[in-house]
Amino acid sequence: MDDKTILTIDELAEYLRVKKRTVYDWVKKGKIPAIKTVGQWRFRKDKIEEWLETHN
């Protein structure tokens, strides 16, 4: 998986080792970088990596 990879909610939850509900909550509160395409949330791995760096 390279840094330009696009992740689904399931993949992101597994990657971050959190529940899907937690990811949905973060998206709803605007706490995590997300893109909504065709009614589904997607996450760029490089943006998630940046987010992790600034929120640790």
RAPE-V341711 format. One record per pair of residues at least 12 apart in sequence whose ideal C-beta (glycine too) atoms are under 10 Angstrom apart, sorted by the first residue. I is the first residue (numbers start at 0). J is the second residue. Records with the same first field share a line. If there is no record, write none. Layout:
I: J  J
//
This chain:
0: 14  44
1: 44  45
2: 43  44  45  46  47  48  49
3: 43  44  45
4: 42  43  44  45  47
5: 34  36  41  42  43  44
6: 22  33  40  41  42  43  44  46  47
7: 19  22  39  40  41  42
8: 20  22  23  26  33  39  40  41  42
9: 22
10: 22  41  42  44
11: 25  26  31  33  40  41  42  44  47
14: 42  44  47  51
15: 31  42  47  51
22: 40  42
23: 40
25: 50
26: 40  42
30: 50  54
31: 46  47  50  51  54
32: 45  46  47  49  50
33: 46  47  50
34: 46
//
